[in-house]
Amino acid sequence: MISRDTRELRALAARSPRRPTASELLRPLLGQSTAAFHAVAAEEFTAPFNDYKADLLTCARAFHWMDRSAALAMADRVTTLEAATEASGHTRRSGPRP
């Protein structure tokens, strides 16, 4: 089932003459909330200020390239207990994951 928000994002993307950024797509849906985007390798991310805690963490189509243990440790450090997280990627090998 596609949510109303997903339909709105698809419609906005279809109207754009170029591929919209994540910030441009999310801005109409945020209301009074804020969003920050950090384009950095997850293993190298440093919180921008003390007590920084994210409510949402995404890692789309890149998790398979990362040091998974380091990326998950970073996510644990910088997210709230109630945070929503998403990580996806392609399987690099068979067998148990680290």
Secondary structure as GFF3:
##gff-version 3
##sequence-region A 1 98
A	DSSP	alpha_helix	4	15	.	.	.	ID=ss1
A	DSSP	alpha_helix	22	30	.	.	.	ID=ss2
A	DSSP	three_ten_helix	42	44	.	.	.	ID=ss3
A	DSSP	beta_strand	54	59	.	.	.	ID=ss4
A	DSSP	three_ten_helix	63	65	.	.	.	ID=ss5
A	DSSP	alpha_helix	68	78	.	.	.	ID=ss6
A	DSSP	beta_strand	79	87	.	.	.	ID=ss7
###
